């Protein structure tokens, strides 16, 4: 075996260690066999090089369990995240890598296409690392994948800016040796091709000894089989010459590409009335991970009395007709589009609106279970089916102890309903009590949301807290609804994985930076972001990229924009979305709301 660059004096022997890396096959740290079309991996900077130091210490750090900490807000035992300062450093490194790649000019699109794929994967990994708690092994694997992608993008940058011009030049670069990893080759022709950008006349072949690299590798195998082992498969055949390319996609798919399920499409003429129909809709959504809920209102007899001070009834359900909220104001374009839908068909039912002290308990307990409710959208080990209103009521009430069977009823129909309600409540108790390991609600408990310490009195009195929870509920539901409609209108189950990720990244650009599906979970700092401003707002131009994402609407974005055109396009886009959502799912979509600036701190 030979080394084809003069910057390496030894070859690592191949042990089978893992610490989020791929052991001896970690191409971002050790030279690998030269892969056709993947020259940039030989151009990854060395850790002790000037370029390597510029990338920052975080991308070179050997990750250990000590870099991970339990997230006590996750509401599930054994889950946590990489420590905050390290996450920030890795996120900064990722943004810098993406920015440098975006600044490369003068290269044909075909040479930048692989880089765009790396950017797409890297953004998903960063969001996964930042937003979703996981076990220590998975968290370290995700963070190590972020490091790996940052370094590979640095190698691509060196290749496009330095090596490629050398290949196309007639100058002699024998005295300008690059401080890069280099590569191994197994025959002379490949060696000649590899050294040409470095030298024309200087002989750089050298036989060097093999040695272990134990000081750089963890001695503990990963609990997740994501490494290149001869006896294991990782969702892709990785024994070919380009196994590392396959592994990048495979590991990204395993670790960093969670998804939410779509909603069930309601076809024209499909029955909507009656308890059996409603129950069928709920059962059809088992396995769905969308927060949007089907109508599940409770029928009320004509002689039933309204609970004293507890609730009001008789109104149309807000998912069936536009109902203005007393807590926030919708943008006029949204309110107008929702109002013009009229009243959608629904079963005879009463809408119950709580106005008693139970609301304060609901709010207090929601802060406590909030992280688990977010995590269950993406955790494949947790039951992520949509909850009915009655199930949400049980979850918010917080009694997570399964009950004995209910007493028998005189009428068979009543006994059947009572049994079903009992089973649903016990299912919620098992989900939150056994799976999430949450204790029953305690009104004396103090929980934390952002920088707020929340007890029951604070939950009852803080308008800031209520607006924060309302904003988050609207934002998550809006994003999930948008994803569900896009999947219904653009089916992509048979698409290649990279194409699916690209489509989801395009959709995510509607509510923020082009990234991935995991960003349906908003970050607290996004509370100041609103992408649906009025034309009279001085910041309306900032909303154009979200209103018309570049990858979806290239032609329209070339128009000269003024307030009139912006308002017209915004109204038409919202109306198109609302009408198609109603046509597919027979309910109103949830609209995004602007967080009141009066409550920003």
N, C-alpha and C positions, 0 to 999 in steps of 0.2 A: 504494500500500500504506500502511496506517496502523498505528500502535501504539496499543493501547487501554488502556494504563496509563501514568501519568506518570513511571514509574521507568526508562524506557529512552530514550536520546537518539540511537540509531542502530540499524540493522538489518544483521545480518551477510550479506555476499554469500556465495554458495554455492560454495566450492571443493570439490575431491574429495580430501581428506586423510584419513589414518587413523592412529591410534595406540592402537587398541583402542576408540576412539570411532567414531561414525558420521559423522564429518566435520561438514558443515554441518547435518546432520539429527540431530545429537546433542541430543535434547530435554531431557536433564538439564543442559545448559549454556547452550543458546541458545533463545530463544522460537521456537515453531513455530506452524503454522496450527492454530487452535482445532479440536479434534476433538470431535464430539458425544459426550457421556457421559464425556469424559476431562478434565474441568475441572481435576482435581488436578495435571495436568502444567503448567498455567499457574501453579500455586501452589508449585512447587519453589522453595525459598529461594535467594536470590542468594549468591554466594560471600562478598561483603563484608557480609552482613547478620548480625545477632546470632544468628539461627537457623542460618545457614550456618556461622558459626564454632563453634557448639555441636556441629555434626556431626563436626568434627575435620578436620585438614588432609589426612588420608589419602584421603578421598572426593573431594577436589578436585585431588589431585596429578595432573599430567600424566605418565603412565607412559612411561618410556623403557627402552631395552635395559639401561641401567645398573641398573635396579631388579630385574633378573633375574640369577640366578647359576646356574651349572652344579651339578647335584646329582651328586656323584661316587659316591653310593651307588646311583644309578639303574641302573647297570650297562649303560646304553645311551648311546652318544655323542650329544651335542647336546641332551640333556634336562636340565631343571632346574626351578626354582620361583622365584617372586617372593621377594625377600629376607625373611628371617624376621620382622624387626621390622615391615615393611610388612604382611605377612600378619596378624600379631597385631593391628595397628591396624585393618585392614579387617574382621577378624573381630569386634573389639570394636564397630566402627561398625554392623555388621550385627546383632549382638545387641541393641544399643541401639535400632535402628530397629524390630526385631521386638517388643521390649518395649513401646515407645511405642504401637505399633499394637494390641497386646494389651490395653493399658490403656484404650483408647477404649470408653466405655460410652454407652448410651442411643441407639445407632444401630440401625436395622433390619438384619437379616442380609444383605439384598440389597446394601446399601451397603458391607458389609465383605467380601463374597465376592471381589471383585477383589483386595483387600488380602491375603486368605488365599492366593490364587494367587501373588501376589508373594512372600509368605513362603516358600511351598513351593519356588519357583524359586531364591530367594536362598539358602536353606539348601543346596540341591544345588550351587550355584555355589561357596559357601564351602568345602564338603567337597571339591569338585573341585580348587579352588585349593590347599587344604591338604594333600591326600593324594596327588594324582597328578602326577608330573613331566611336563613337556611341553616343546616347543620354545619359543623366546622369543616368537614371534608369538602362539601359542595361549595361553601363560601370561599375556601382557599382555592379550589379548582377554578372558580369563576374569576377571582382576582388574578390568578396566575395566567389565565387566558387573556385577560386585559393586558398584562405585561407582555405576553407573547405577541399579541397583535400590534401593540405599540412598537415593539422592536422590529417586527416584520415590515411595518410601514416605514420605519426609519431606514431599513435596508432598501426598500423600494425607492425611497427618496434619494439615497446615495446612488443607486443604480441609474435613475433617470437623470439626475443632475450632473453626475461625475463620470460613471463608468460608460454609459451609453455614448456621450460625446467622445470619450477616448476610443471607443470601438470604431467610431466614424471618422476619427482623425488620423493623420499620417505622422504625427509627432511621436517622439520617444518619451515614455513615462517611466523609464527604468529607475530613475532616482526619486520617484514620487510614489512610494509604496503606501497603499491605503491601510489604515488601521481598522481592518474588518475581520470577520471570522474566517473567511475563505471557505474552501470546500475540499472534499476528497473526490478523487477520480480513480477509475480502475483500468484505464488504458491511456496510451500516450496521446492519441488524437484529442481526447477531451482535455488533457492537460495543456496541450498547445493552445487550444481555444480559450481556456480559462486564463492563461497567463498573458495572452496578447494585450489586453488593456493595461497590464502592468509593465511589460517589457517585451522588446523584440529580440534582444541579443543576450541579455543576462540569463544565465541558467539558474532556475530557482527550484529545481527538483532536489529533494533531500529526503533520505530515509531517516525516520525518527522513531524513538522507542514508544511502546504502548504503556500507559500507566492508568491507574484508577483516578477517579475524581471524587473520592468519597467526601472531601471537605465541602463539596458543593451540592451534594444530593442528600435528600432525606433517606434514612434507613428504614422508614416505615412505609409499606405499600399503601396506596390509597384504598379506601373501602369501596370506592366506586370504580368499576372496571372501565376506565376511559383511556387506558394506555395501550400502546402497540405491543400486545402480547401474542405470541404465535398461536396460542390455544384459545383465544377469545376474539369475539367480533364486537364491533362498536357501531353497528348500524351501517357499516360500509366496509367493503373489502379493502384492507389496508396493507396488503402484501405486494402491491404493485410498485412500480418505480416512483409513482407520485403519491405514495401513501400519506405523506404529510399534508398534501392539499386536501385529500379525502378526510383526514383526521380533523383539520380545522373546521370543516363544515359539519362533520359528525359530532364533534365535541360541542360546537356552538348549538347544534340542534338539541343535544341532550341537556345542556346546562342553561342556555341563554335565550331560548325561544319558546317560552310558555305562551299559552293562548287562552282566550275566553271563548266559550261556545256561543253560537248564534241563537237567535230567537226562532220560534216555530212560525212559519209563514201561514197566514190564514187565507184560504182561497175563497173566491166569491161563492156565495151560497152556502158556505159551511155553517152549520148551526152554531149559534152563540148562546142560546138561552138554556136554562135548566141546570140543576145541580150536576147532572151526569156530564153535560157538556163542559161545565167549568172544571169538574174533576179531571176530565180527559185532558184538558189543556194543561193542567198542573202536572199530571203524570207524564205528559209528552215532553215536559221540560226537565225531567230528571236527568241530571248530568250537565245541565246548562250552568254556565258560570257567569251569566249576565245579571246585573243587579236589578234590571227592570222586571217588574212583577206583573203577572196577569191579574185581571180583575177577579177578586175573590170576596165580593161584598156579601154581607149576611142578610138574607131575606128577613123581613119583619112583618108580623101579622098586623092587621088593621087596628086591633084593639091593644096592641102592645104599648106600654107607656115608656116615655123617654126617661132614662135614669136622671134623677134629680142632680142638676149641675154637672153631670158627667159627660154628656155628649149631645150633639144635635144631629138630626137626621132629616132625610127627605130631599137632600140636594143631589144633583147629578154627580156621578163619579168624575173626579178631575182627569182621569185617563180617557174619558169618553167625551168630554166637552171642556173647552177652555174655562178655567176658573182663576180669577186674579187672586194672588196671594197677599195677605196683609203684611208679610215680612220683607218683600222685595218687589222691585219693578222689573218687568221684562222689557227688553229692547222692543220698540214699536213694531219693527219688522217681524219679530218672532210672535208677539202677541197677535198681530193682524193675521198672520198665516195660520196660527192655531185656532183663532176665533172663526175664521172663514170655513173651517172644516165642518162646523155645526155640531150637532149632537149625534154621536155614533150609537148604534143599536146596542143595548145592554139588557141583561135580565132584570126583572123588577126587584129592586133592592134598596135598602137605605144606606146612606153614607154616614158613618159615625165619626164625629170629630171630637176628640177628647179636649176638655177644658178644665179638668180637675188636677189634683196633685199627682196623679199617675204620670202626667207628662214630665214632671221634674225627675221622677224615678227613671223614666225612659231615657231622658237626656243624660242623666248621670251614668246609667249603665251602658249607654251607647259608647261613651268615651272609653269605658273599661273594655268592651268587646270589639271596639272598632278595628284594631289591628288584626284580629283573627278574621273578621268579616272581609277585610281587604285581602288577607293571605289566601283565603279559601277560593278566591277567584282563579288562582294560578297553581295552587298546590295539588298535584295529581293524587296525593294520598288522602285528601280530605273530600268529603261529599260536597260537591259544589252546586247542587241543584238549586234552582230558584225557589225562594221561600214565599209562601202565600202570606197574605196580610195577617192571618191568624197566627202563623208561625213566627212572623216578625214580632208580633205582639208578645208571644211567649218568650222569644229571645230577649227582647228589651226588658221584660218584667224580671228576668234573672233567676227564676227558680229552676235550678238544673238538677233536681233530684227526681228520678223516675217515680211515677205514682203507680199504685196498685190498680187493678182493673176497676172501671167505674161500676156503680150499682146498676142492676138490670132495670130496664124500663118496661112499661106495660105494652107499648106499641113496638112492633118489630122495626118500623121505620125510624122511630126515635132512638131505639137501641143501636141501630146501625150507625146513625149519625154520631151518637155519643161515643161509640167504640172508635170511630174514625178520628174524632177530635182527640180522644185519649191517646191513640197511637201517634198522632202528629205531635202532640205535646211531649210525649216521651222520646220521640225521635229528636226533637230540639234539645231536650235535656241530655240525651246521649251525645249529641254533636258538640254542644258547648261544655258539658260537664265532663264527659269521658274523653273525647277526642282532643278538645282544647284544654282540658284539665282546669277549667275555670271554676272557682268555688261559687256558691250561691251569692246573690247580690247582698251587699252589706252597705246600708245607708251611711255608716260611719267611715267607709273607706274613702281615701283621697287618691285620685288617679290623676295622671298627667297627660295633657295634650299640648304639644309644642312647649311653650314656657308657662302654661297655666296649670296651677294646682286646682283640681276640680273636686269639690265635695257636693253634697246634695243642695246645700244652700246656694253655692256658687252657680250650679247648674240651673237653679230656679231663677236667679236674678241676673245672670250675665247675658246681655244681648250679644256681646262679642262672641261668646261661646256658641250661642244658638246660630248666629250667622255663619260661623266657621263650619259647623256641622251641615247646615243647609247648603252652603256653597259647595262643600265637598260632595254631598249626595247628588246635587245637580250635575257637577262636573263629571263624576264617575259614570252616572247613568247616561249623560249625553254622549260620552265617548264610547261606552258600550253599545248604545243604540246605533251610533254611526257605523261602528264596525259590523254590527249585525245586519244593517241594511246593505252595506257594501258587499258582504258575503252573499246575501240573498240575490243581489242584482248582478254580481260578478262571481259566480261559483268558481272556486279554485282548489278544490280538494285534490284534483289530479295534477295540479301544477307542480313543477320542480320546486324544491324547498326554497331555493334562492329567489325564484320569481315570486313566491308567496311572501317572503320577507320584504321584497322590494315593494310589493303592493301595500302591505301593512305599514311600511315606512311612509309611503305616499299619503296614506290616510292619516297617520299620526301627525303629519305636517299641518293638518287642519287646526289642531289645538296647541301646537308648539313646534319645537325643533323636530325635524325629520329624524325619526328614531325607530321605535318598534312598538309592539302591541302592549308591552308591560307598562307603558306610560299612560294607559287608561287610569292608573293610580296617580293622582296628582301629587306633586311635591309641595310642601308648605310654602315655598318661595313663589310658587305659581299663583298664589292668591292675589298678587298684584297684576297678573296678566289677564287681559280681556281682549279677545280677538273679534269682537262684534260691535265696535264703537259706532256711534251715530256719525253721519256726515258732518254735523256741526262740531264734533270733537276735533281739536287741533291734532290729535294723534291718529286720525283715521287712515293715513297712508301706511302706518305700521301694520294695519290689519289686512292689507292686500295679499301678502304671502299666505296667510291662513285661509282667506276667503277663496283664493285661487292658487292652490299649491302648484309649484313650477312643473313638477312631473306629470300633473293631471291636466293642466290648462296652459300649455306653453303659448299657444297662439293668442288667446285673449289677453294675456298679460303684456303683450306688446302695445296695446292701445295706450294713447295718452290719457292719463287719469285726471279727472276733476271730481268735485264733490257729487255732481249730478250722476255721472257714470258709476261712481262707487256706490251710491245709494241704490241705483237701479239694479246693479249686479248683485248687491247684497240681498235685496228683497227677492229677486228671482231665484237666487241660490237657496235661500231659506224656504221659499214656497215650494220649490222643486223637491227639497229634502222632506218637508212635512207631508206633502201629498203622496210621495212614494212610500214613506214610512207607514202612513195610514193604510195605503192600499195593500201593503204586504203583511202588516201585523194587526190591523184593525184596532188600533189605539193611538193616542197622541204620543209623540216622542217627548222626552224630557229636554227642555231648553237650557242652555247655559245661562248663568246669571253673573252679574258683576258684583264683586264683593264691595260693600259700601266703604268708601274711603274714610268715612268718619271713624271706622273701627280698626283701621290699620295702625299698627304700632311699630 
